Amino acid sequence: MLRLFAIFEWHYLELQIMFLFIGGPEIAIIILFILILFGSKKIPDFAKMMGKGMREFRKATEEIKKEINEGTKDINDDIKDLKNNLHK
């Protein structure tokens, strides 16, 4: 069973690496496929929806970063106090 998961994980990593090397012609084919699939009238709505999703994702990541920084602020202050006490 563990070996089966390792195989799926390997294929997932291969897919991630493959998407790093997408060039211009591949992007043009993907855009053409999206145009055929959704039609020209729905693409602006689709783009708007993608923009909103990206904006929400950025907000969420900024909130997580802020929470982490606030949570570690006490630890950083304690470390600074310890350093100051060691130097005295």
Secondary structure in CASP SS format (residue, H / E / C, confidence):
PFRMAT SS
TARGET T0000
AUTHOR 0000-0000-0000
METHOD secondary structure of the structure
MODEL  1
M C 1.00
L H 1.00
R H 1.00
L H 1.00
F H 1.00
A H 1.00
I H 1.00
F H 1.00
E H 1.00
W H 1.00
H H 1.00
Y H 1.00
L H 1.00
E H 1.00
L H 1.00
Q H 1.00
I H 1.00
M H 1.00
F H 1.00
L H 1.00
F C 1.00
I C 1.00
G C 1.00
G H 1.00
P H 1.00
E H 1.00
I H 1.00
A H 1.00
I H 1.00
I H 1.00
I H 1.00
L H 1.00
F H 1.00
I H 1.00
L H 1.00
I H 1.00
L H 1.00
F H 1.00
G C 1.00
S C 1.00
K C 1.00
K C 1.00
I H 1.00
P H 1.00
D H 1.00
F H 1.00
A H 1.00
K H 1.00
M H 1.00
M H 1.00
G H 1.00
K H 1.00
G H 1.00
M H 1.00
R H 1.00
E H 1.00
F H 1.00
R H 1.00
K H 1.00
A H 1.00
T H 1.00
E H 1.00
E H 1.00
I H 1.00
K H 1.00
K H 1.00
E H 1.00
I H 1.00
N H 1.00
E H 1.00
G H 1.00
T H 1.00
K H 1.00
D H 1.00
I H 1.00
N H 1.00
D H 1.00
D H 1.00
I H 1.00
K H 1.00
D H 1.00
L H 1.00
K H 1.00
N H 1.00
N H 1.00
L H 1.00
H H 1.00
K C 1.00
END
